[in-house]
């Protein structure tokens, strides 16, 4: 899978007028040492995450090419990609079938059904759902989508960086959480084209990209993190590794404790309720895993909010 800046700009044209443009909220002076900061509020996106961008780009591109079947789309997901696929399919008046692990959060499963998707809960990990989705596609002719490892999905995700740079063309750095690497890839394509540094953040116990960089190849990793429901890919895409190797990208790791603390601080200080995945990006700054230089202009991408906020009142 390869993704280019031309893919991202084409995706931006497809999704224009169909998604919610990202808003940037300034961070108070001194919060991140002497850096200037903004929170990119992508959790306000349709379906609650950035994944609506890639899903719409994927479905629309196939509609334009005449390759969108009447059987609709099928996808395996931890929840968020399935929500995006169901939403995008409904926007194009075709059905969506979503396979999720039995461990998928109930809040995501309930939303999938409300979006009209046919939902199947299979196994305990994403890989189990993926195998079932592939079998369904082969048997029904449904269009097989992917949670992150597809050029149209990654390019669609990259449109959020295009919008951030329209608002802040002077940006120095963007901080983004990494799971399977779709969001990271799209953001990196857009950011590095404009000379913007990318900080890729993962939990210590959910580090597919960091491990791939260390090994020099895509490798499987254990998945055991508070953010695993969104970032729990056992391996990253080859495109993510390709872009992570480029100059201007830095990979950092954070603890689950730092993630929980950052998520709670967003709630306590701003009344923002996000997923642990979104807090993963912020925790790189609040924990000191990434320390910006004085005057550095930094945007942190808060990527999703499909979470049960009840736990914000009593710790984790």
Buried (B, 14 or more C-beta within 10 A) or exposed (E): BEBEBEBBBBBBEBBEEBBEBBEBEEBEEEEBEEBBBBBBBBBBBBBBBBBBBBBBBBBBBBBEEEEBBEBBBBBBBBBBBBBBBBBBBBBBEBBBBBBBBEBBBEBBBEBBEEBEBBBBBBBEBBBBBBBBBBEBBEEBEBBBBBBBBBBBBBBBBBBBBBBBBEBBEEBBBBBBBBBBBBBBBBBBBBBBBEEBBBBBBBBBBBBBBBBBBEEEEBBEBEBEBBBBBBBBBBBBBBBBBBBBEEEEBBBBBBBBEBBBBBBBBBBEEEEBBBBBBBBBBBBBBBBEBBEBEEEBBBBBBBBBBBBEEEBBEEEE
